[in-house]
């Protein structure tokens, strides 16, 4: 029917129009320093590179970044699985660079993927890169004393590290990374110019305490920086620490114990047999 043919032509026209519009956008994801290798818990700087190769400006292009399970995105130092942004205008022949931060999760992986969808009213373009996450020769281990603490209660993170590679590790820096609600008790930064093969650093302890009367869940961790044969690396080990008001918890526990004790003794009293009335003898 003529009407159906017209509709099909209109649909085809709009599809071709959208395809041609975004065929003029060249979008890629690149590591800022050219290094495509991740270590577990490593944070790397990336950039989304957008080039308008066409003769007209692209208006209101939306972008959505995603990662595979082995990676996570960082936005304002918070881990997230998705980041969205919009470029209001990309002029003809213009090149726009958007910096992003990507962190590897704990485990190695051969399929560490970063992808970006882009479009206007809907996403019609896709660009992706695949990298590898593997264990470094410079082995680090961190542990936290407790993930739940009370107000004014001290906590600590311990760090050990050993060079099991066949090359020296240089420019080692280990420092605490705490949210403003947590304050270090003895602020210090461990530094070492070089650690040779099969050598270990002395265990490092970073103590902290909640600041004021703040309650809630906060990030507490350490940043470990070093240089090896692959380049410069930043390892971000973090924990979620819950700060609780133990006085309220203790009061609730005491009230609960008291209520249970009352119920127990009340039920025990009801279970006693009723005493029989005393009989009087008739004379």
C-alpha positions as CSV (number, residue, x, y, z in Angstrom):
1,X,0.0,0.0,0.0
2,X,1.2,3.6,-0.8
3,X,0.8,4.6,2.9
4,X,3.0,1.8,4.2
5,X,5.6,2.5,1.6
6,X,5.7,6.2,2.6
7,X,6.1,5.2,6.3
8,X,8.9,2.9,5.5
9,X,10.7,5.6,3.4
10,X,10.3,8.0,6.3
11,X,11.7,5.5,8.8
12,X,14.6,4.8,6.5
13,X,15.3,8.5,6.1
14,X,15.5,9.1,9.8
15,X,17.7,6.1,10.4
16,X,20.1,7.3,7.7
17,X,19.9,10.8,9.1
18,X,20.9,9.6,12.6
19,X,23.6,7.3,11.2
20,X,25.1,10.0,9.1
21,X,25.0,12.5,12.0
22,X,27.0,10.2,14.3
23,X,29.2,8.9,11.5
24,X,30.8,12.4,11.8
25,X,31.8,11.8,15.4
26,X,35.0,9.8,16.1
27,X,34.9,8.6,19.7
28,X,37.6,6.7,21.5
29,X,38.7,5.8,25.0
30,X,42.5,6.1,25.7
31,X,44.8,5.8,28.8
32,X,46.2,9.2,29.6
33,X,49.8,7.8,29.8
34,X,49.5,5.1,27.1
35,X,49.7,2.2,29.6
36,X,47.0,-0.4,29.1
37,X,47.9,-2.6,32.0
38,X,46.0,-2.7,35.3
39,X,47.0,-4.1,38.6
40,X,44.3,-5.1,41.1
41,X,42.9,-2.0,42.9
42,X,44.9,0.3,40.6
43,X,43.5,3.7,39.6
44,X,44.3,4.9,36.1
45,X,43.6,8.1,34.3
46,X,41.7,7.8,31.0
47,X,40.2,10.2,28.6
48,X,37.2,10.1,26.2
49,X,38.4,11.7,23.0
50,X,35.6,13.1,20.8
51,X,36.4,14.5,17.3
52,X,33.7,16.1,15.0
53,X,35.0,15.1,11.6
54,X,31.9,16.6,9.8
55,X,31.1,20.0,8.5
56,X,28.3,20.8,11.0
57,X,28.2,21.2,14.7
58,X,26.9,18.4,16.8
59,X,24.4,19.7,19.4
60,X,23.5,18.1,22.8
61,X,25.4,14.8,22.4
62,X,24.9,12.5,25.4
63,X,27.5,10.0,26.6
64,X,27.3,7.0,29.0
65,X,30.3,5.2,30.3
66,X,30.2,1.6,31.6
67,X,32.7,-1.0,32.6
68,X,32.9,-4.8,32.9
69,X,32.8,-6.4,36.3
70,X,36.5,-6.3,36.7
71,X,36.6,-2.5,36.6
72,X,34.8,0.4,38.3
73,X,34.5,4.1,37.5
74,X,35.4,6.8,40.0
75,X,33.3,10.0,40.2
76,X,34.2,12.5,42.9
77,X,36.2,9.7,44.5
78,X,33.1,7.5,44.8
79,X,33.0,4.1,43.0
80,X,30.1,3.8,40.5
81,X,29.2,1.5,37.6
82,X,28.0,4.3,35.3
83,X,28.9,7.9,34.4
84,X,26.8,10.1,32.2
85,X,27.6,13.5,30.7
86,X,26.5,15.8,27.9
87,X,28.5,17.9,25.5
88,X,26.3,20.9,24.6
89,X,28.1,21.6,21.3
90,X,30.9,20.1,19.3
91,X,31.9,22.4,16.5
92,X,33.0,21.2,13.1
93,X,36.5,19.8,13.2
94,X,36.7,20.4,17.0
95,X,38.3,17.9,19.4
96,X,37.1,17.5,22.9
97,X,38.8,15.5,25.7
98,X,36.9,14.4,28.8
99,X,39.1,13.0,31.6
100,X,37.8,10.0,33.6
101,X,39.2,7.8,36.3
102,X,39.0,4.0,36.3
103,X,39.8,1.5,39.0
104,X,40.5,-2.2,38.8
105,X,38.8,-4.5,41.3
106,X,40.5,-7.1,43.5
107,X,40.9,-10.0,41.1
108,X,42.9,-10.4,37.8
109,X,41.0,-10.5,34.5
110,X,41.7,-10.9,30.8
111,X,38.5,-8.9,29.9
112,X,38.7,-5.5,31.5
113,X,36.4,-3.5,29.3
114,X,35.6,0.2,29.3
115,X,32.8,1.3,26.9
116,X,31.0,4.5,26.0
117,X,27.6,4.8,24.4
118,X,26.7,8.1,22.7
119,X,23.8,9.8,20.9
120,X,21.2,12.6,21.2
121,X,17.7,11.5,21.9
122,X,18.9,7.9,22.1
123,X,22.3,6.1,22.1
124,X,23.3,5.2,18.5
125,X,27.1,5.0,18.8
126,X,29.4,2.7,20.8
127,X,33.2,2.7,21.4
128,X,35.0,0.3,23.7
129,X,38.5,-0.8,24.8
130,X,39.7,-4.1,26.4
131,X,42.6,-4.3,28.8
132,X,44.2,-6.8,31.2
133,X,44.3,-6.9,35.0
134,X,47.1,-9.0,36.4
135,X,49.1,-9.3,39.7
136,X,52.2,-7.2,40.0
137,X,55.6,-8.4,41.2
138,X,55.4,-5.8,44.0
139,X,53.0,-7.6,46.4
140,X,51.1,-5.5,48.9
141,X,48.6,-6.6,51.6
142,X,46.4,-4.4,53.7
143,X,44.1,-5.2,56.7
144,X,41.8,-3.2,58.9
145,X,41.3,-3.7,62.6
146,X,37.5,-3.3,62.5
147,X,34.9,-2.1,60.0
148,X,32.5,-1.1,62.8
149,X,33.7,1.3,65.6
150,X,32.2,3.6,68.2
151,X,32.5,7.3,68.6
152,X,36.1,8.2,69.8
153,X,37.2,4.6,69.2
154,X,40.6,4.2,67.6
155,X,41.0,2.1,64.5
156,X,44.0,1.2,62.3
157,X,45.0,-0.1,58.9
158,X,48.2,-2.2,58.5
159,X,50.2,-2.5,55.3
160,X,52.9,-5.0,54.3
161,X,54.7,-5.1,51.0
162,X,57.4,-7.3,49.3
163,X,59.1,-7.1,46.0
164,X,58.8,-10.6,44.4
165,X,59.7,-9.3,40.9
166,X,63.0,-9.6,39.1
167,X,63.5,-5.8,39.0
168,X,63.8,-3.1,41.6
169,X,60.7,-1.1,42.6
170,X,61.2,2.6,43.0
171,X,59.6,5.7,44.4
172,X,57.4,3.9,46.9
173,X,54.9,6.1,48.8
174,X,52.3,4.8,51.2
175,X,49.8,7.2,52.8
176,X,46.4,7.1,54.5
177,X,43.3,8.0,52.5
178,X,40.5,9.0,54.8
179,X,37.2,10.9,54.4
180,X,36.9,14.2,56.3
181,X,34.8,12.5,59.0
182,X,37.8,10.5,60.0
183,X,41.1,12.0,61.2
184,X,44.5,10.4,61.4
185,X,46.0,10.0,64.9
186,X,49.6,10.2,63.8
187,X,49.7,11.6,60.3
188,X,52.7,10.1,58.4
189,X,53.6,9.0,55.0
190,X,56.0,6.2,54.3
191,X,58.5,6.7,51.4
192,X,61.3,4.6,50.0
193,X,63.5,5.4,47.0
194,X,64.1,1.8,46.0
195,X,63.2,-1.7,47.0
196,X,65.4,-4.4,45.5
197,X,64.3,-7.9,44.5
198,X,63.1,-10.2,47.4
199,X,63.1,-7.4,49.9
200,X,60.2,-6.3,52.0
201,X,59.3,-3.0,53.7
202,X,58.8,-2.8,57.5
203,X,55.0,-3.2,58.3
204,X,53.3,0.2,58.4
205,X,50.4,1.1,60.6
206,X,48.0,4.0,60.0
207,X,45.7,4.9,63.0
208,X,42.6,7.1,62.8
209,X,39.6,8.0,64.9
210,X,36.1,9.5,64.1
211,X,36.0,13.3,64.1
212,X,33.6,14.8,66.5
213,X,30.2,13.2,66.9
214,X,29.7,12.2,63.3
215,X,27.9,8.9,62.7
216,X,27.5,6.9,59.5
217,X,29.6,4.9,56.9
218,X,32.8,6.3,55.6
219,X,35.7,5.4,53.3
220,X,39.0,4.6,55.0
221,X,42.0,3.2,53.2
222,X,45.6,3.7,52.0
223,X,47.1,4.8,48.7
224,X,50.2,2.9,47.5
225,X,52.3,4.4,44.7
226,X,55.3,2.9,43.1
227,X,57.3,2.7,39.8
228,X,58.2,-0.6,38.2
229,X,59.2,-1.7,34.7
230,X,55.6,-1.1,33.5
231,X,55.5,2.5,34.6
232,X,53.9,4.5,37.5
233,X,51.1,2.9,39.5
234,X,48.6,4.1,42.1
235,X,46.9,1.3,44.2
236,X,43.8,2.4,46.1
237,X,42.8,0.0,48.9
238,X,39.7,1.1,50.8
239,X,37.3,-0.1,53.4
240,X,33.8,1.0,54.4
241,X,33.9,1.9,58.2
242,X,30.7,2.2,60.1
243,X,30.7,4.7,63.1
244,X,28.0,3.9,65.6
245,X,26.8,5.4,68.9
246,X,27.4,2.5,71.2
247,X,25.7,4.3,74.2
248,X,22.3,4.1,72.4
249,X,23.0,0.5,71.4
250,X,23.9,-0.4,75.0
251,X,20.7,1.3,76.3
252,X,18.5,-0.6,73.8
253,X,20.3,-3.9,74.7
254,X,19.7,-3.3,78.5
255,X,16.0,-2.4,77.8
256,X,15.6,-5.6,75.8
257,X,17.3,-7.7,78.5
258,X,15.1,-6.2,81.1
259,X,11.9,-6.8,79.0
260,X,12.9,-10.4,78.5
261,X,13.7,-10.9,82.2
262,X,10.3,-9.5,83.1
263,X,8.5,-11.8,80.7
264,X,10.4,-14.8,82.0
265,X,9.7,-14.2,85.6
266,X,6.1,-13.2,85.0
267,X,5.4,-16.4,83.1
268,X,7.2,-18.4,85.8
269,X,5.0,-16.9,88.4
270,X,1.8,-17.7,86.5
271,X,3.0,-21.3,86.2
272,X,3.0,-21.9,90.0
273,X,0.1,-24.1,91.3
274,X,-2.5,-22.2,93.3
275,X,-2.3,-22.8,97.1
276,X,-5.2,-24.8,98.6
277,X,-7.3,-23.1,101.3
278,X,-6.6,-24.3,104.8
279,X,-9.3,-26.6,106.3
280,X,-10.8,-25.9,109.8
281,X,-11.8,-28.8,112.0
282,X,-15.3,-28.8,113.6
283,X,-15.6,-29.5,117.3
